[in-house]
Amino acid sequence: MVPILRPSRHAYRAIVLAGAAAVRLLRVPVLVTGEENLPRDQVVRGLHHEVRPGHGAVVAVTHFGYLDFVFAELVLWRRLRAHSRFLITRKHTGSALVTAVCRLCDHVVVDRAAGAPAFAEALAKLRRGEFVALFPEGGVSRSFTVRPLRTGAVRLAAATGAPVAPVAVWGGHRMLTRGRGRLRLRDVWRTPVRVHVGELLRVAPGEDAAAASERLRAALQAGIDRCTQSYPEVPAPGAWWMPAHLGGGAITAAEQVAHDARERESYRRTG
């Protein structure tokens, strides 16, 4: 029998440290602003972040590239020594390796056809004092602007009283994103990544989830705007990795909406 892996903070720490080492080895500049906005009531002792009931947070991360989670977690690790518990859709846990990592890191696997168990698990982690991270856009944005959000992040915050930390990541999509092929070292080597942590958002228990999600979307887009304005490389005209409204070659936000509608219809038909 294959042994059932149990969550291990030591294994998670090893994975994070390996990721940080890879970032250094590949000379990726990670330029961060807004770290002071992260929760200030956290207790850190050496390499250990103390989890305390009532002191968790929802970490809402933009999703332009497949490696955005790496840079979001690095920021939380460097500042708070926190191990974020990411919500990961079941379709992305198909390999034995990914499944093992999810178990070791105590991530939350989400079945989109039946999301209630994952939502309950995330609630329990937040109440225990964990950091629960998710991509509220629900998928990769190919317009490189923040898409309309799903309401899960703000509903978790409203139900637990935990704050929402908006984390905007810019530049990671240049390494690996939807429709651009496989990960290549030349796309990672010395490619700058900008991260901005916005001010914490509070969601009242009775607040409309759609309105709260729009507040969060605006905060995330403001973070992306800040990142693009201070990005250390000047893009060539029509660069594929820049949004259309900044002269880039990405699809427009309107085209993204139309594409999303077609994709949802395709999922509905095929199940």
Secondary structure as UniProt FT lines:
FT   HELIX           9..25
FT   TURN            26..27
FT   STRAND          30..33
FT   HELIX           35..37
FT   STRAND          43..45
FT   TURN            46..47
FT   STRAND          48..50
FT   TURN            53..54
FT   STRAND          57..61
FT   TURN            66..67
FT   HELIX           68..80
FT   STRAND          85..89
FT   HELIX           90..92
FT   HELIX           96..105
FT   STRAND          108..110
FT   TURN            112..113
FT   HELIX           116..128
FT   STRAND          131..134
FT   TURN            136..137
FT   HELIX           152..160
FT   STRAND          164..170
FT   HELIX           172..174
FT   TURN            178..179
FT   HELIX           185..188
FT   TURN            189..190
FT   STRAND          193..197
FT   TURN            205..206
FT   HELIX           209..229
FT   TURN            237..238
FT   TURN            240..241
FT   HELIX           244..246
FT   HELIX           253..270
//
